[in-house]
Amino acid sequence: MKKAIQYQHKNIAYQISGGGPPLVLLHGFLESKAIWDDFTETLQKDFTVIAIDLPGHGESEQIAEIHSMQVMAGAVMEVLLSENIDHAIIYLCIKKWVLYLDWLNLILEPMLSQ
């Protein structure tokens, strides 16, 4: 199901399907949630799959000229909060983003525990 939330007065698009533990799929630079379409059908059998268009990508609106990792993490957090998800497996598409995974968890964990 395609959905959108408001984050910093801009639309952030995402798609949610399936059931089970939440699995958040994040695309890389200059990509969109569409890169996950071929995988979602299989993954949704075991997971609640949430594929997000990060700010300025795909169907999500641009928030600023440059999107910091904090802005990206904040958008992910808002999607999770809107779906009442307090924990999730987060999968990132490109290796460069793996460097930010611990940083992303450090930002999201205190926000989600509120």
Protein Blocks (a to p, Z undefined) as FASTA:
>chain_A
ZZdddeehiacddddededjdddddddehiafklmmmmmmmmmmmmccdddddehiajbc
cfbfbdcfklmmmmmmmmmmmnopabdcdddfbfklmmmmmmmmmmmmmmmmZZ
